Amino acid sequence: MDMHARHRHPRRHRMRWSRTTASVATAAVCSVAAAVLMASCASNGPVTLTLYNGQHPQLTNAVVRAFEAQAGIRVAVRTDDGVVLADELLQEGASSPADVYLTENSPELMMLSEHHLLATLPASITDQIPNRYDSPTRNWVGVALRVSALAYNPSLIHLAQLPTHLLQLAAPRWKGKIAIAPTDSDFVPLVGAVIATDGRRAALEWLRGLKANASLYQDDESVVAAVDRGAVAVGIINQYYWFRLRLEQGANKTHSRLYYFPDHDVGGIENISGAAVLASSHHRSDAEKLVAFLASAKAQRILAQGDDYEYPARPGVAPNPALPPLSSVAPATVSVIKLGNDLPAASLLQQVGLT
């Protein structure tokens, strides 16, 4: 089993996926960090919002700078893996210093909503984004979209040989040909989507097949890099990692290609990044302004014009021109209610021994 730790893009510190109670040491670190953030906001000066950021720091920093310039409200950003921050919010509860939470995947938001830690957003915010990308109880709003896909190396495998269904990767013929990053928090929603569409038993057998077939990597960045250099034929990733690799290396030096599963197959699940206001925020009105800005046309254009390669969730904002139209990709859509939180997916990953 190969476990590579290469990070091609500064993003956020990747953590092994967990929904269990944090260790005493982790809790202590969180408490210290929370105290520092609370102290920084306790002065009598202008309001400083605290944003727990599980999104790519480059994108978040660009949007935050634009918000600060427009609203005159300072934002202290704390970046980590979205799952790690969600776990910290569960621990901190009503004493959390966070005002706003931004993350890459809806299951973390659904988890926090189930624990009544998120405030209800006004319709003026949620109505900016289509209902299918928002919380069903208006506790969070969609910000960006990504699609799962396969990176493949055409020197090792032909396009015609690629699977039409994600679950086909569990077949013995894929042994030694595939790379996955099961401890990357972006992999967990894909497992959840398989559970939602094909059932728990099918998801379990698929994961068992992947364990037998796949080389394991630390994160999606490492997966796409391995495919590109020819270490493995295909790798399961979110599409934007391939585009970011190509940007870094240049098109002429990129040896891999991107393959989207056809016919709305679950292998092409559409993932939703979203933002929420914490129910415990002492700056609710200003926090709502930040979340409203994240869903605004101005912020969505910043997303589209940058090199994050995610699709804007707001209608009418064209994505990065390097991206194919989302409609042409034909992603699978699973409602945020059906996808739920990550607990069933995490349980299967642990049962199979992939975490």
N, C-alpha and C positions, 0 to 999 in steps of 0.2 A: 504494500500500500504506500503510495507516494503522498506526502503531506507537504505541500509547498507553501511558502509564506510570502511570496512576492507581491508587493503592492505597486501597481502601475500608476495609480492616480491617488493623490491625497483625498481621502473621503471622510472616514471616521474610523475610530478604533474598532476593529471587528472583535466580537466576543462570541464565545461558544454559546449557542442558543440555550436559554433556560427560562422556565417559568417558576422555578422553585424559589423558596425563600433564600435571600442572599445570606452569605456568611457574615459572621460578626465583623470581620475585617472590612468587608465591602460596605456594610452598614455604617461602620465608623467613618470610612472615607466619604460616603455620601453625606453623613451628618456634618462633617467638617466643611465639605463643599457647599452644602446648603447654608451653613452658618455664614460662610464668606459671602455668598450671594445675597443673603438677607441683610448683612451688614452694609453691603455696597448700595443697597436700595433704601436704607433706613434714614438717610440724611433728609434735611428739610428742603433740599434743592429740587430741581425738576424731577419729574417721575422718570424712573428707569425701569423698563419692563425686562423681565427675565424670560428668555426663550430657551426651552429645552429643544435642541435641534437634532433630529435623527436623519436629516436630509444631507445631501452633498454640501459641504461647507462653502464651496465656491459659489454655488447657486444661492444659498441662504445669505451669505455675506453681501452679494450684489443686491438682493431684494431688500435686505435690512438697511443698507446704505441709502437706497432710494426712499424707503419709508421714513427714515430719520430726517432726510432732507425735506420731505413733503410735510410730515406731521409735526416736526420739532420735538419728537419723543425719542429718548435714547433707548437702545435695546442692548442688554447684555446677553450674549449668545453662549450657551454651553452645548458643545457638540459631542455626541457619542452615538453608538448604535441605537437605533430606535427602540429595540427590545430592551436594551439595558436601561434606557431612560424611562420606559414604561414601568419596568420593575421598580425603579427608584421612586417613581410617582406613587406606586402602590404602597411602598414602605412609608413614604413621607406623609401620605394622606392629606389631611387638612392643614398640616404645618409646612407643606411644600412651598419653597420660594418661587416656584415657576408660575408664570402668568399665562404663557402660551406654550403649547406642545405641537411640534411639527415632525412628522415621521413619514417614512416611505411606504408603509403598508397598512391597509385598513384594519387587520386583526388587532394590532396594538390599540388602536382607537376604540374598537369595539370592546376590548377588554376593560379599558378605563371607563368607558360609558357604563358597562355592566356594574362597575363598582361605584357609580354615581360620583365620579371625580371630575366630570366635565360639565361645563355650564351649557345651558340652552342658548343657542345663537339666534339673533333676530332674523326674521325672514329676509330682511334687506341684504344680509350676507349670504345665506344659503340659496336664495333665489338667483344668485349670479351664476351658479353652477348647476348643471342638470341633476335631477333628483337621484339618478342611478349612481352618481359619484359622491353623494352626501350621506350623512348619518340619517337613518330613518326616523330618529328622534331629535334631529337638528342639534346634536351635540358636537358635530364637527363638519367641516366642509372640504370637499375635494380640491386639490391644488394641481396635481400632475399625474400623468398616466405613463405606464411602461408595459411592455409586452414580453413575456417569456419566449425564448427562441433557442435554436441550436446554432452554435458556431461550428463550422466544419472546415476541414482542410482538403481541398479538391485534389491534392497530390496523393492523398490517402484513401479518399472515398469519393465516388461520383454522386452527383446530385440525384440521379435516378435511384440510388441505393438508400437514400435517407428515408426514415420512417414517416408514415402518414399519421401515426397516432403515437402519442407520448408513451403509452404503456408498452408499445412494441420494444422499447429499449431494455425491457427485462428479459427478452429472449436470449438464449445462449449464444447466438451468432454475434451478439454485441460484446461478448467478453473481451476485455482488453482494448476496446475501441472507444470507450466513452469516459469523460471526466465530469465529475460533479463536485459541488461544495456543500455538503449536507449541513455543516455547522454555520454556514452563512445565513443570516436571518432572512435573506431574500428567497432562500430555498423552501422555507417552511410554508409560506402561503401557496406555493405550487403543490405541495403535499396536501394542504387543506383543500385546494381546488379539485384534486383527484378524489379525495374523500367525498366532496360535495357532489361531484358529477358521476362517479363510478362506484362509490360505496367504499366502506372501510376495508372489506376483505380484498377487493381489487387493489386498493392502495397498498395494503400490507404485502401482497404478492409482488407488486411492482417494486416496492422498496427492497424486498428480498432479492429480486433479480438485479437491481442496481448494485446492491452490495456485492453480489457475486461478479458483476461485470465491470464495475467502474474503478478507475483510479480516483482517489479522494484528494481534494485540494482545499486550501483554507478558505478561499473566497472566489467570487466570480471573476475578479480581475486575474487571478492565477489560472483559472480554467481557460479563459479566452487566450491568455498568453501561451499556455501549453498547446492548445489547438493550433495557434498561429505558427509556432516553431516546429510543429510536426511531431510532438511527443505523443499525441493522441488524435484520433480521427475526428471526434465530435465532442462537444461539451454543452451542457445545459446552462444557459445564462439568461439574464435579462438583456434585451437588445441593445440598450445604450452602452453597455460595456464594450461591445464590438466597435461601435462608432467612435467611442473615446480612444480605443486602441489605434484605430485607423488615423484619427487626428494626430495622435502622438507620433506614430511611426511614419505617416505619409502613405497615401494610397499605393504607391509603387512598391513599398516595402512591406505591405500587408499581404500575407500569404493565405489567410483564411477568408471565408465567406459567411454570410448570415443566411439562415434558413428559417422561414416561418412555417409552422405547421398549418396545413390547409383545413378549410371547412370548419372553422371555429373549434378546432380540436383543443382540448384542455392544455396541451403543451404550449399553446399560445395564449395563456391566461392574461387578461388585462388587469394589472395591479394599480391600485389607487393610493397616491400619496395625499395626506390630508393634514389639516391644522385644526386645533381646538383651543378654547379658553378654559383654563382650570377653574373649577367651581370655587376653589379656595383663594383665587386671585384677589388682592386688595386694590387692584387697578382695573376693574372689570371693563369700564368704558374704554380706556386706552388699549387694553388687550383686544377688545373687539375691533378697534380701529386697525390694529396690526393684522388680524385675521381677515378683515374685510379687504385690506390692501393686498394680501396674498392671493385673494380670489379676483382682484381687480384686473382690468385690461392692461394697465401699466405693468403690474408685476408679472402677468402672464406673458407679456411681450418680452420682458427681461429673460424669463425662462426660455422662450422660443429663440431668442437671439444669441443666447449663450452656447456653451459647448457641453451642456449637461445631457442633451439628446433625449429628453423626456417630452411627452406630448402635453401641451396645455390642456387643463380640464375645462377651461372656459370656452364656450362656443364663439366662433368668429375670430379666434386668434390662430393664425397659421403656425404650424410647428417649424422647427429648424428645417430649412430646405433640403438638408441632406437626408431627412427621414422620408420614407414613403408615406403616403396618406394612410391614416389609421384604418380607413374603410377598406383599403386594398390589402391590408395585412390580415383582415378577417379574424380578429382575436376572439377568444372565448370569453364570454362575460358571465360571471357568477355574482349574484347579488351579495352585497356586504352582509346581509342577514344570513344567507345560506353559507357563506364562507366563514362567518363568525369570528371567534378568537382563534388563537393558534394552539390551544391546548390539545385537541384531538390529534393534530399533525405532530406536535412535539412528542406526544405519547407513542405514536407509531415509530417515529425516528429512534426513540430510546429503546423500544421493544426490539427493533431490528438490529440495534447496535451501531447505528450511524451517527450517534452523538455521544 
